[in-house]
Amino acid sequence: MTDATAATPAAPTKAKGSLAARLWQYQTERFPIFKHGALIAAFGASAVCLSALLRGSVPSLQSVVIAIVVLFGFFFQLRVADEHKDNEEDTKFRPERPVPRGLVTLSELRWVAFAAGVVQLVLSALLGWVLIALLVLVWAWMAVMTKEFFVASWLK
C-alpha cells in the first residue's frame, strides 16, 4: 500500500442490520454502556447522596435512579456532540470509526440523543421543575462545546 492510498479515506459502507443492532455495535466501540455505566452510576449516586447528606436528609431511591439516568444521557449526548464536532477529521484520518464507515449516521445519533433528551426532561420534571433550567444550561454548554466555543483554530 502506498502512502497516497493510506491517506485516502475508505468509502462509507452501507449500514446492515436493524437500527437497534447497529446502535448496539456503535456503543461497543464508542460508548460501552457497561464499562461507562458503572462509573456513571457511582458518580451520579454519590452526587445525590452527598447533596442529601449535606442537607441532613437521605436521598430517595427515585432521585438516585433519575440522577443516574439523566447523567448517563448527558454522557451519551456528549459522545454524539463529539461525533459531530470531529466528523470531518474522523472521516479524513479515522475512517474505521463507526460514523465515517457508515455503521450509523450522524442523523441517527441525533435522534437517539434527542430521545435521551426527552427522557431527561420528563425525569427531571418529576423531581422538580427547577431542574429543567439546569438541564437546559448543560445542553447549551454542549451545543457551544460542539462549536468548539467558537475558537476552534485557537483550541487546535
C-alpha positions in Angstrom: 0.0 0.0 0.0 1.4 3.4 -1.0 1.3 6.5 1.2 -1.3 8.0 -1.1 -3.6 5.0 -0.7 -3.2 5.1 3.1 -4.3 8.7 3.3 -7.4 8.1 1.2 -10.4 7.6 3.4 -12.4 4.5 2.9 -15.8 4.9 1.4 -18.6 4.5 3.9 -20.3 1.1 3.7 -24.0 0.7 3.6 -25.3 0.0 7.1 -26.5 -3.5 7.5 -28.9 -4.7 10.2 -31.6 -3.0 12.2 -31.0 0.3 13.8 -31.0 -1.3 17.3 -28.3 -3.8 16.2 -26.2 -1.0 14.6 -26.6 1.1 17.7 -25.6 -1.8 19.9 -22.4 -2.2 17.8 -21.8 1.5 18.0 -22.0 1.5 21.8 -19.5 -1.4 22.0 -17.0 0.7 20.0 -17.6 4.3 21.1 -19.7 4.3 24.3 -19.5 1.0 26.1 -22.6 1.1 28.4 -21.4 -1.5 30.9 -17.9 -0.1 31.2 -19.1 3.5 31.4 -22.4 2.7 33.2 -20.8 1.6 36.4 -18.7 4.7 36.7 -21.6 7.0 35.7 -23.9 5.2 38.3 -21.3 5.7 41.0 -20.8 9.3 40.1 -24.5 10.1 39.9 -25.4 8.2 43.1 -22.5 9.8 45.1 -23.5 13.3 43.9 -27.1 12.8 45.0 -26.1 11.2 48.3 -23.6 13.9 49.1 -26.2 16.6 48.4 -28.8 14.9 50.6 -26.3 14.3 53.4 -25.2 17.9 53.4 -28.8 18.9 53.9 -29.2 16.4 56.7 -31.5 14.0 54.8 -31.4 10.7 53.0 -31.9 10.6 49.2 -34.8 8.8 47.8 -34.2 5.8 45.5 -36.2 7.7 42.9 -33.8 10.7 42.9 -30.8 8.4 42.7 -32.1 6.5 39.8 -33.2 9.6 38.0 -29.8 11.2 38.5 -28.1 8.2 37.1 -30.3 8.0 34.0 -30.1 11.7 33.3 -26.3 11.7 33.8 -26.0 8.7 31.5 -28.0 10.6 28.9 -25.6 13.6 29.3 -22.5 11.4 28.7 -24.2 9.8 25.6 -25.1 13.3 24.3 -21.5 14.4 24.8 -20.4 11.4 22.7 -22.9 12.4 20.0 -21.8 16.0 20.1 -18.2 14.9 19.8 -19.0 12.8 16.8 -20.5 15.9 15.1 -17.6 18.1 16.1 -15.0 15.7 14.9 -16.8 14.2 11.9 -14.7 15.9 9.2 -11.4 15.0 10.9 -12.6 11.4 11.7 -13.7 10.9 8.1 -10.3 12.0 6.9 -8.0 10.4 9.4 -10.0 7.7 11.2 -12.3 6.2 8.6 -12.5 2.9 10.7 -14.7 4.6 13.3 -18.5 3.8 13.2 -19.8 7.1 11.7 -17.2 7.5 8.9 -17.5 3.9 7.9 -21.3 4.1 7.8 -22.3 1.9 10.7 -24.6 4.7 12.0 -25.2 8.2 10.7 -25.0 11.5 12.5 -28.7 11.9 11.9 -29.5 8.6 13.6 -27.3 9.5 16.5 -29.0 12.9 16.7 -32.4 11.2 17.0 -31.2 8.9 19.8 -29.6 11.9 21.6 -32.9 13.8 21.2 -34.9 10.8 22.6 -32.5 10.7 25.5 -33.2 14.4 26.0 -36.9 13.8 26.2 -36.3 11.2 28.8 -34.1 13.6 30.7 -36.7 16.3 30.5 -39.5 14.1 31.8 -37.4 12.6 34.6 -36.1 15.9 35.7 -39.6 17.4 35.8 -40.6 14.5 38.1 -38.1 15.7 40.7 -38.8 19.4 40.2 -39.3 22.0 37.5 -36.2 24.0 38.7 -34.1 21.2 37.4 -35.2 21.9 33.8 -33.2 25.2 33.9 -30.1 23.2 34.9 -30.8 20.7 32.1 -31.1 23.5 29.5 -27.9 25.0 30.9 -26.0 21.8 30.3 -27.5 21.3 26.9 -26.4 24.9 26.0 -22.9 24.2 27.2 -22.8 21.0 25.0 -24.0 23.0 22.0 -21.3 25.6 22.4 -18.7 22.9 23.0 -19.8 21.2 19.7 -18.8 24.5 18.0 -15.5 24.4 20.0 -16.6 27.5 21.9 -16.2 29.4 18.6 -12.4 29.4 18.9 -11.7 26.1 17.1 -8.5 27.3 15.5 -7.2 28.6 18.9 -8.0 25.3 20.6 -6.2 23.3 17.9 
